[in-house]
Amino acid sequence: MIPFLNLKKINNKYYDELTQEFASFLDSGWYILGERVKKFENEFAEFCNVKHCIGVANGLDALILIIRAYKELGKLKEGDEIIVPANTYIASILAITENRLIPILLEPDINSYTIDTNKIKEKITSKTRAILPVHLYGQICNMTEINKIAKTYNLLVIEDSAQSHGAIYDGKKSGNLGNASGFSFYPGKNLGALGDAGAITTNDTELADMLYVLRNYGSEKKYFNKVPSINSRLDELQAGLLSIKLKYLQVETEFRRSIANAYLDGINNSNLILPFVSNPDSHVWHLFVLRTSNRDKFQQFLSDNGIQTVIHYPVPPHKQSAYKSMNSLNLPITEEIHNTIISIPLDISMSDDDVKLVIDVCNKYNG
């Protein structure tokens, strides 16, 4: 069986470095907000070409804290509206509602699966204060149009970059295309920790200063608390491990692209809709997502032929029990995508034979 994602094999590539880092961490005696966190924050800020990186506990907290920081700074308040794609993982929307703001769900472009920028203006009201574009599956949204609209209507742009580490758009990397950006380093991400981890990037020093406070109990100085907040600190151990893996991210991205290109060139089946790529540099292939009308049959066919797949995601956020007030929304494009997409294996542990088998089996599927 070709696994969808072989995390053990992926991380074994760097086993010696990772274990040495753990031993050094253990011997240091300093386990929270130490030199490893500072080092990774500096390295990731440089990688994204931004002024500030604030390490936090996970990707959801990254987005929650960005919005919360803007509330503390008086740029957002409860009841304000944030435009967000309907076709996304639920975390993008949870970050908004957790802050008691209102998510305004927008249909995606059926080709790119990212937010349809042609529909943004029709959703803007007197309460709209921000746009939260999600760079889905590894592909950057149409940030030229999003930033143009944001400038016209004086809106904040908060990137959800959880799936787009290192993707480039118009000469800038994901995380440097809006006012602030939230990253996830969940183990399965292109830059994955060995546990939960996340970060925020921004060029706004005032925002960064507030975020450093908010991630640490609202405290600038130990036992002195400036604002009520939470504990969401990037773990010192995970920061050290991420510093190691960051060194290899660009090479791994090119390898992912080589697999994706092999799929794009090799899969030729009228029953399968291949991913649309607006620009090769803007896509880092966190996922390789196909679309097919009889997904269950296709998934079973691949399983019978030794290929594991995953559905990202089977139920759209507006149909979840968590958001019963949204269950009646009419979002046919989003629902079509969630009913027909399926992700096939794509990771840096795959061999040429693995890739060839996936292509051959996809081509044999008869719908």
Secondary structure, 3 states (H helix, E strand, C coil): CECCCCHHHHHHCCHHHHHHHHHHHHHHCCCECCHHHHHHHHHHHHHHCCCEEEEECCHHHHHHHHHHHHHHCCCCCCCCEEEEECCCCCHHHHHHHHCCCEEEEECECCCCCCECHHHCHHHCCCCEEEECCECHHHECCCHHHHHHHHHHHCCEEEEECCCCCCCEECCEECCCCCCEEEEECCCCCCCCCCCCCEEEEECCHHHHHHHHHHCECCEEECCEECCCCCECCCEHHHHHHHHHHHCCHHHHHHHHHHHHHHHHHHCCCCCCECCCCCCHHHECCCCEEEECCCHHHHHHHHHHCCECCECCCCCCHHHCHHHHHHCCCCCHHHHHHHHHEEEECCCCCCCHHHHHHHHHHHHHCCC
